[in-house]
Amino acid sequence: MFHWPSPTPKKPKRSLPVRRQRTTLHVEALEGRDCPSAPQITALAAPVQTGNTVLLNTTQTTVTDPGISLSLSAAQGTNCTVTVSGQVFGTSQAGGLTVTLSGVVSGSVTTNADGTFTYTGAASALGQIKAAVTDDWGVTVNSSTMLSDNPPTIVNFQAINNGNNSWTFMGQVQGEDVAGLVVTLRGLASLNNNNVSATVQADGSFSYTITLAPGENGCVTAECIDWWGQASNEATAYVWS
């Protein structure tokens, strides 16, 4: 009987070595955007490398705006000037910031190293003074104060008879910055026709001497207007022949 020769067994193929693949994750820095409230900076932790693979540690650290506040006050000066002062708090860079003033006072001033500031200028009227400042985080805060003043008051107004129909009208004006105000005297023809007025002195006193027409007598009023346009009370005194 014929026998076919047995096939020679083939040698198994040799396995190729496994080729390792390198994978790298790229992390991009995120750009901070303006935020209408408290800005923040998010810091990603450093990547951690395991073998040939870079893994990202997802722990985050958030730094928030420490907050900012603004104090404000105003004091009346002479002839409608005002001194506005205040301080910026709550930011590490309190110095060198610009405080903008608006309302009845218009201008700007730079804060000192400790956040304090002082501005002196003209005021257009009595009323609200507003201030705004923006910190290094881009956060803006506002503050306001009122510039107010009571009207002047005329006290101790009297008419002194000097004889021969000569009369001296005198009194005192009380209030803020009264020196230089003008007191108007009215009520008698000799006063009205001559637009009689007296200037207030540094101590608030005023006086005016006039010779009245024969037979003039009656009530004389004294009134003044302050630098802001506010009228004083009407003080009265009497003359008789």
C-alpha positions in Angstrom: 0.0 0.0 0.0 1.3 3.4 -0.9 1.6 6.0 2.0 1.6 9.6 1.4 4.4 11.2 3.3 3.2 13.3 6.3 3.5 17.0 5.9 6.3 18.6 7.7 4.8 20.6 10.6 5.2 24.3 10.2 6.9 26.3 12.8 4.6 28.8 14.5 5.1 32.5 13.6 7.1 34.5 16.0 5.1 37.1 17.8 6.1 40.7 17.2 7.0 42.7 20.3 4.1 45.0 21.6 4.9 48.5 20.8 4.1 51.0 23.6 2.3 54.1 22.6 3.1 57.4 24.2 0.0 59.6 25.0 0.3 63.2 26.1 -2.5 65.4 27.3 -2.1 69.1 26.5 -3.6 71.5 29.0 -4.3 75.1 27.8 -4.4 78.0 30.2 -7.8 79.6 30.5 -8.0 83.3 30.0 -9.8 85.2 32.8 -12.9 87.1 31.7 -14.5 90.2 33.2 -17.1 89.4 35.7 -19.8 91.9 36.9 -19.5 90.6 40.5 -16.4 89.2 42.1 -13.7 88.2 39.7 -11.8 85.1 40.3 -8.7 83.2 39.1 -8.7 79.4 38.8 -5.4 77.7 39.0 -5.0 74.1 37.8 -2.7 71.8 39.7 0.5 70.6 38.0 0.2 67.5 35.8 1.2 64.2 37.2 3.2 61.7 34.9 2.6 58.0 35.2 4.9 56.0 32.9 4.5 57.4 29.5 1.1 58.9 30.2 0.5 62.4 31.6 -2.5 62.6 33.9 -4.1 65.8 35.0 -4.8 66.4 38.7 -8.2 68.1 38.7 -7.8 69.9 42.0 -8.5 73.6 41.6 -7.7 76.6 43.7 -9.9 79.7 43.4 -8.7 83.2 44.3 -11.5 85.7 44.8 -11.6 89.5 44.8 -11.1 90.6 48.5 -13.8 93.2 48.1 -13.6 97.0 48.0 -15.5 99.8 49.7 -15.4 103.6 49.6 -16.1 106.1 52.4 -16.9 109.7 51.5 -17.6 113.0 53.3 -17.9 116.7 52.3 -17.2 120.0 54.1 -18.3 123.4 53.0 -15.5 125.9 52.3 -15.8 129.6 51.4 -17.6 131.1 48.4 -19.3 127.9 47.2 -16.1 125.7 47.5 -16.2 122.2 49.1 -13.6 119.7 50.3 -14.5 116.1 49.6 -12.5 113.5 51.4 -12.6 109.7 51.9 -10.7 106.4 51.7 -10.7 103.2 49.7 -10.7 100.0 51.7 -10.4 96.3 51.0 -7.9 96.1 48.2 -4.1 95.5 48.4 -3.5 98.2 45.8 -5.5 101.0 47.5 -3.0 103.6 46.4 -2.9 105.1 42.9 -6.6 104.5 42.1 -8.7 107.3 40.5 -11.8 108.5 42.3 -14.2 110.2 40.0 -16.6 112.8 41.5 -19.9 113.8 40.0 -23.2 115.5 41.1 -22.8 119.0 42.4 -19.0 118.5 42.4 -17.2 117.5 39.2 -13.6 116.3 39.1 -11.2 113.4 39.9 -8.5 112.7 42.4 -5.8 109.9 42.9 -5.7 108.0 46.1 -2.7 108.1 48.4 -0.7 104.9 49.3 -3.1 104.2 52.2 -6.2 104.7 50.0 -7.1 108.2 51.4 -7.9 111.1 49.1 -8.9 114.8 49.4 -10.4 117.0 46.7 -11.2 120.8 47.0 -13.1 122.5 44.3 -16.3 124.5 43.4 -19.7 123.2 44.0 -22.5 124.1 41.6 -25.2 124.0 44.4 -26.2 122.2 47.5 -27.0 118.6 46.9 -25.6 115.1 46.3 -21.9 114.4 45.7 -21.2 111.0 44.2 -17.9 109.2 43.9 -16.8 106.1 42.0 -13.6 104.0 42.0 -12.5 100.9 40.1 -10.0 98.5 41.7 -7.3 96.4 40.0 -9.8 93.5 39.6 -12.0 95.7 37.5 -14.7 96.0 40.2 -16.3 99.5 40.5 -17.9 100.7 43.7 -19.9 103.9 44.4 -20.5 106.1 47.4 -22.4 109.4 47.9 -22.8 112.1 50.5 -24.9 115.3 50.7 -23.6 118.8 50.7 -26.1 120.8 52.8 -26.2 124.0 54.7 -28.8 125.8 56.8 -29.9 129.3 55.7 -28.3 132.2 57.6 -30.1 133.8 60.5 -30.2 137.5 61.3 -30.3 138.2 65.1 -30.2 141.2 67.4 -31.4 143.5 64.6 -32.2 147.0 66.0 -32.6 150.6 64.9 -30.6 153.2 67.0 -31.7 156.8 67.0 -28.6 159.1 66.7 -30.6 162.3 66.8 -31.5 164.8 64.1 -33.4 162.0 62.3 -30.2 159.9 61.8 -30.6 156.2 62.4 -28.2 153.3 62.5 -29.5 149.8 61.6 -27.3 147.0 63.0 -27.4 143.3 63.8 -25.6 140.1 63.3 -25.8 137.2 60.8 -25.2 133.7 62.0 -24.3 130.7 59.9 -21.6 129.1 57.8 -19.3 131.4 55.7 -21.3 134.6 56.3 -18.5 137.1 55.8 -19.2 139.1 52.7 -22.9 138.4 52.5 -25.1 141.4 51.8 -28.0 142.4 54.1 -30.8 144.4 52.4 -32.8 147.0 54.4 -36.4 147.8 53.3 -39.6 149.3 54.6 -39.1 153.1 54.5 -39.0 155.3 51.4 -35.5 156.5 52.2 -34.3 152.9 52.3 -36.3 151.6 49.3 -35.4 154.4 47.0 -31.7 154.1 47.7 -31.4 150.3 47.6 -29.8 150.4 51.0 -27.7 147.4 52.0 -24.9 146.5 54.4 -22.0 144.0 54.1 -21.5 141.4 56.7 -18.2 141.5 58.5 -15.9 138.5 59.4 -17.6 138.3 62.9 -21.0 138.3 61.3 -21.9 141.9 62.3 -23.4 144.5 60.0 -24.5 148.2 60.3 -25.8 151.0 58.1 -26.4 154.7 59.1 -28.8 156.9 57.2 -30.6 160.2 57.7 -34.3 159.6 57.1 -36.8 162.2 55.7 -38.7 164.2 58.2 -41.7 162.3 59.6 -40.5 158.9 58.3 -41.4 156.1 60.7 -42.5 152.5 60.6 -41.1 149.0 60.3 -37.8 148.2 58.7 -36.9 144.7 57.6 -33.4 143.1 57.2 -32.8 140.1 55.0 -29.8 138.4 53.3 -29.2 135.7 50.7 -26.3 133.2 51.3 -23.8 131.9 48.7 -26.2 129.0 47.7 -29.2 131.3 47.1 -30.9 130.5 50.4 -32.8 133.4 52.1 -32.4 134.2 55.7 -35.3 135.1 58.1 -36.7 138.6 57.9 -35.6 140.5 61.0 -37.6 143.6 61.9 -37.0 146.9 63.8 -39.0 150.1 64.3 -38.3 153.8 63.8 -40.4 156.8 65.0 -40.1 160.5 64.6 
